[in-house]
Structures are given as C-alpha cells and as structure tokens.
Amino acid sequence: RYNKNGQDLNRNFPDAFESNNADIQPETQAVMNWIKNETFVLSANLHGGALVASYTFDNGNAVTGSLNGYSRSPDDDVFIHLAKTYSFNHASMYKGIGCDNRQTFPAGITNGYSWYQLEGGMQDYNYVWGQCFEITLELSCCKYPPEDQLEKFWRDNKVALIEYIKQVHLGVKGQVTDENGNPIPNAIVEAQGRPHICPYRTNQQGEYYLLLLPGTYVINATVPGFKSMLETVEIPDNTGNFSALKHDFSFSEAPIASRAASCPKTPLYQELQRASAAAKPTLPIWALMTVMLVIFK
C-alpha cells in the first residue's frame, strides 16, 4: 500500500468526514481520474492481515451515528448484503474467527468504523464521490503469504468472488432522456429515503445505476430546470438473470445544455453536521420555550 514516497495510498483519498491534509499522490490521482471517467457500480479492495469483509463507512461523525460505534451509510442494508455475500461464499470467512483468537467478526463481516476508524480510505471515497459500492476484503491472517499458498487462496475465494461480482445486477438501472430521446447527463436519480451526501447522477450517456435490495422503491429523477419525476418500481431479485431491473425516465421538455456537475472533495459530512447543529435551538432556548408553555397553559 505504500508508494515510493512512503505514503499509504489507502489513507490518501479525500475524506467525507475530516480534512485529509496529505498530499494527493500520483497513484491516488490516477485512480480518482479513472473513477471519474468511467461508470463503476461495484468494486472490492483486496487486503491481507485479517479475515473479514468490511463495509463503509470507515470514518464517521454524529450524522452517521458514530457516537454509537457504528457509522451507517444511506445504503447500509445493501452493504451488509454485499459483505455477507462474500463471507458466506468464502471457505472460512463466514465463521467469523479472528486471526488472534480474541477479536471475532459475527458472520465474518464488520462495519469499517466499528472495527477501527480510518481517514482517507478508498472505500468511502468510491461510495461518496465515485457512485460505486466498494467493500474491503481482508483475505489472509498472514499479511504477505508465500507464493506456494496462492493456489489455496484462489480455491478459498473463487466462489465468493464470482458471487460478489453477480451483485452488480442488484437494483435498478436505466437512462434519462429528453423528448427527442437524447440522453441527459448529470440528472440526479436516487431512491427516496436514501439521500447521498453527494447526489448520484447520470453519466454522459444519461445512464444511472442504483444498487438496491429486492423491494418497492420510489425513484426520484431530477433534471435542473425541470420538475422532478417520481415513479414507484418493484425490484425483483434479478442477480440470477444477470440484469438489474431496467427503468427509463423521459422528460417531455426539449434538450438542454448540460454542464459537468460534481461535489467538492471536501468533508461533506462534517459540513452537514455543522449545519445540523446550527439549525438546532440551544438548550437555554428550549428551556425558555418550556417555561413559556407552562405559563400560558
């Protein structure tokens, strides 16, 4: 994980919870550019040193519930499913036995923050800014296993890797177009009740992808300058058919000029926490309101 400059590349990405003051390394910038220019939906980060499937968030604050020792993303249920998919199809990860026989991981999975807090990881970056669901797969108690063990590692992980890849077909996908069938880039498409701090948008072909578990959802498509479209979809389990549910949105308006839209690489959740705190009345104000209520009753 360390480059020529001695920098840990998995602590080098912009962080959604606190300012990462480390200089962005060339390798990190190359990956960030790659993520920006491609439409990735699902990924995994393979590590050694433990045996567990870890999912976002790795960092957190009060907004994501970190005060309770767990940093919850808007798609927590999907991430738990993804982690369990890998763990339950692995030769032994599902047993949840820690490498030192002290720390255990129920079902072989863990919320990253619950395990240990870290700043600048690729897992959180992909989810927040890359619109890509990534989990971290710790595949070996030995950090650097010898070559003669590689075949066994392949056997232990083969089925889990294949089943994990199939999960890219969870949820719903489609295209947002105008009245002439032209794709609309940068339209916001999200499931109600799952507000991403950096809204998920269509790519240059007007395509969107939302990983969701089977169920009923209201999908909100918004094009700046137009009204939003709310449509209810029933999502089946289509992973076996290798295709997510397809659901397109067509706006009746004429084509519009679209400009690139992206969220700043700043601690967005930190800013949200400050905004939430500023909007709440202070304790003395609440006390005064309570006294006034009693007086005027």
C-alpha positions in Angstrom: 0.0 0.0 0.0 3.0 2.3 0.4 4.4 4.0 -2.7 7.9 5.3 -3.5 7.3 8.3 -1.3 6.4 6.2 1.7 2.7 7.2 1.5 0.0 4.8 2.4 -2.3 5.1 -0.6 -5.3 3.8 1.3 -5.1 6.8 3.6 -4.5 9.3 0.8 -8.0 9.9 -0.7 -10.2 12.9 0.1 -12.3 12.2 3.2 -16.0 12.9 3.7 -15.7 13.5 7.4 -12.5 15.4 8.0 -9.9 17.3 6.1 -7.1 15.0 4.7 -4.0 17.1 4.7 -1.8 14.5 3.0 -0.6 15.5 -0.5 -2.5 13.5 -3.2 -0.1 11.0 -4.6 0.2 10.4 -8.4 -1.2 6.9 -8.0 -4.1 8.2 -6.0 -4.8 10.9 -8.5 -4.7 8.4 -11.4 -7.3 6.2 -9.6 -9.5 9.2 -8.9 -9.4 10.3 -12.6 -10.2 6.7 -13.6 -13.2 6.6 -11.3 -14.4 10.0 -12.7 -14.1 8.9 -16.3 -15.7 5.5 -16.0 -19.1 4.3 -14.7 -18.2 1.9 -11.9 -21.0 0.4 -9.9 -19.4 -2.3 -7.7 -15.9 -2.9 -6.6 -13.8 -4.6 -3.9 -10.5 -3.7 -2.3 -8.4 -6.8 -1.5 -6.1 -6.7 1.6 -4.2 -9.1 3.8 -3.7 -9.1 7.6 -7.2 -10.3 8.7 -10.1 -12.4 7.5 -13.3 -10.3 7.2 -15.4 -8.4 4.8 -15.5 -4.7 5.9 -18.0 -2.2 4.6 -18.4 1.6 4.6 -18.2 3.9 6.4 -14.7 3.7 7.7 -14.9 7.2 9.1 -17.9 8.9 10.7 -19.5 11.6 12.9 -22.8 12.1 14.7 -24.7 12.4 11.4 -23.8 8.8 10.6 -24.3 7.5 14.1 -20.6 7.1 15.0 -21.4 8.1 18.6 -22.8 4.6 18.9 -19.7 3.0 17.5 -21.2 2.4 14.0 -21.0 4.7 11.0 -24.1 4.0 8.9 -24.4 4.9 5.2 -27.7 5.5 3.5 -27.3 2.1 1.8 -26.3 0.2 4.9 -28.6 -2.7 4.1 -27.1 -3.2 0.7 -23.6 -3.1 2.1 -24.4 -5.7 4.7 -25.8 -7.9 1.9 -22.7 -7.4 -0.2 -20.4 -8.3 2.7 -22.4 -11.3 3.7 -22.5 -12.5 0.0 -18.7 -12.7 0.0 -18.3 -14.0 3.5 -20.9 -16.8 3.2 -19.4 -18.0 -0.1 -15.8 -18.0 1.2 -14.3 -21.2 2.5 -14.0 -20.0 6.1 -14.6 -16.2 6.4 -18.2 -16.8 7.5 -17.1 -18.4 10.7 -16.0 -15.0 12.0 -13.0 -16.3 13.8 -10.4 -13.6 14.4 -6.8 -14.1 13.5 -5.6 -13.7 17.1 -8.5 -15.7 18.6 -9.6 -12.6 20.5 -11.4 -10.4 18.1 -14.3 -12.1 16.3 -16.5 -10.9 13.5 -20.1 -12.2 13.6 -20.9 -13.7 10.2 -17.4 -12.7 9.0 -18.3 -9.1 8.4 -17.9 -5.7 10.0 -18.7 -2.1 9.7 -15.4 -0.4 9.0 -15.8 2.3 11.7 -16.9 -0.4 14.2 -13.6 -2.2 13.6 -11.3 0.8 13.6 -11.7 4.4 12.4 -9.6 5.5 9.4 -9.3 8.6 7.3 -8.7 8.9 3.6 -9.7 5.3 2.6 -10.6 4.3 -1.0 -13.8 2.5 0.2 -15.5 5.6 1.5 -14.2 7.7 -1.4 -15.7 5.4 -4.0 -19.1 5.4 -2.4 -19.3 9.2 -1.8 -17.7 10.6 -4.9 -17.5 7.7 -7.3 -21.1 6.4 -7.0 -19.5 3.0 -6.7 -20.3 0.5 -3.8 -17.0 -0.9 -2.6 -16.2 -3.2 0.3 -12.8 -4.1 1.7 -11.9 -7.8 1.7 -9.3 -8.9 4.2 -8.3 -12.3 2.8 -5.5 -13.6 4.9 -4.3 -13.5 8.5 -0.8 -13.5 7.0 -0.1 -10.1 5.6 2.3 -11.4 3.0 1.5 -15.1 2.3 4.2 -17.1 0.4 3.7 -18.0 -3.2 3.1 -21.7 -2.6 -0.2 -20.7 -0.8 -1.7 -18.8 -3.7 -3.5 -21.7 -5.2 -5.2 -22.4 -1.9 -6.2 -18.7 -1.6 -7.8 -19.0 -5.1 -9.8 -22.1 -4.1 -10.9 -20.4 -0.9 -12.0 -17.2 -2.7 -13.1 -18.3 -6.2 -16.8 -18.8 -5.5 -17.0 -15.8 -3.2 -15.5 -13.5 -5.9 -17.9 -14.8 -8.6 -21.0 -14.5 -6.4 -19.9 -11.0 -5.3 -19.5 -9.9 -9.0 -23.0 -11.0 -9.7 -24.3 -8.5 -7.2 -23.7 -5.7 -9.8 -27.1 -6.8 -11.1 -28.9 -5.8 -7.9 -31.4 -3.0 -8.1 -32.4 -0.8 -11.0 -30.7 0.8 -13.9 -31.9 3.0 -16.9 -31.5 6.1 -18.9 -32.8 9.6 -18.6 -33.7 11.3 -21.9 -35.4 14.3 -23.3 -38.4 14.4 -25.6 -36.2 13.6 -28.6 -34.6 10.6 -27.0 -31.3 12.4 -26.4 -29.5 11.3 -23.2 -29.5 13.8 -20.3 -26.2 13.7 -18.4 -25.9 14.8 -14.7 -29.6 14.2 -13.9 -30.0 13.3 -10.3 -31.5 9.8 -9.8 -31.9 8.5 -6.3 -34.2 6.3 -4.3 -36.3 8.2 -1.7 -35.2 7.7 1.8 -31.5 7.2 0.7 -30.1 10.7 0.4 -26.5 10.6 -0.6 -24.4 13.5 0.6 -23.2 13.8 -3.0 -26.3 13.1 -5.1 -25.9 10.2 -7.6 -26.1 11.5 -11.2 -26.4 10.1 -14.7 -23.3 9.6 -16.8 -22.6 11.2 -20.2 -24.9 8.7 -21.8 -27.7 9.6 -19.4 -27.4 6.2 -17.7 -27.9 5.6 -14.0 -27.3 2.6 -11.7 -28.7 2.1 -8.2 -27.8 -1.0 -6.2 -30.9 -1.8 -4.2 -32.2 -5.0 -2.5 -35.5 -6.5 -3.8 -38.5 -4.5 -2.7 -40.7 -1.5 -3.6 -39.0 1.9 -4.0 -39.9 5.4 -5.2 -37.2 6.6 -7.6 -36.8 10.4 -8.0 -35.3 11.7 -11.2 -34.4 15.4 -11.3 -33.1 17.5 -14.2 -32.1 21.0 -13.2 -34.6 23.5 -14.5 -37.3 20.8 -14.9 -39.7 19.2 -12.5 -38.8 16.0 -10.7 -40.3 12.7 -11.8 -41.3 10.3 -9.0 -42.0 6.7 -10.1 -42.6 3.6 -8.0 -40.7 0.5 -9.0 -40.9 -3.1 -7.8 -37.4 -4.5 -7.8 -37.1 -8.3 -8.1 -34.0 -10.4 -7.3 -32.5 -10.5 -10.8 -29.0 -11.4 -10.0 -29.6 -14.9 -11.3 -30.7 -13.4 -14.7 -27.6 -11.1 -14.8 -29.6 -8.0 -15.3 -30.9 -5.3 -12.9 -34.5 -4.0 -13.4 -34.5 -1.6 -16.3 -36.5 1.6 -15.8 -36.1 4.7 -18.0 -37.2 8.3 -17.4 -38.2 10.5 -20.3 -38.7 14.3 -19.8 -41.1 16.0 -22.3 -39.0 19.1 -22.4 -36.6 20.0 -25.2 -32.9 19.2 -24.9 -31.0 21.4 -22.5 -27.3 22.3 -22.3 -25.7 20.2 -19.6 -22.7 21.2 -17.7 -20.5 18.9 -15.6 -21.7 18.6 -12.1 -19.7 17.2 -9.2 -19.4 17.6 -5.4 -16.3 19.3 -4.0 -13.7 17.0 -2.5 -14.3 18.5 1.0 -15.5 16.9 4.3 -19.2 17.0 3.2 -20.5 15.1 6.3 -18.5 17.5 8.6 -20.3 20.4 6.9 -23.6 18.7 7.2 -23.0 18.1 11.0 -22.2 21.8 11.4 -25.3 22.8 9.5 -27.5 20.5 11.6 -26.0 21.8 14.8 -26.6 25.4 13.7 -30.2 24.7 13.0 -31.0 23.3 16.4 -32.1 25.6 19.2 -29.7 25.7 22.1 -30.6 24.3 25.5 -31.4 27.6 27.1 -33.9 28.4 24.3 -35.6 25.1 24.7 -35.8 25.7 28.5 -37.3 29.1 27.9 -39.9 27.6 25.5 -40.8 25.0 28.0 -41.3 27.6 30.8 -43.4 29.8 28.5 -45.5 26.8 27.5 -46.2 26.1 31.2 -47.0 29.7 31.9 -49.5 30.1 29.1 -51.3 26.8 29.5 
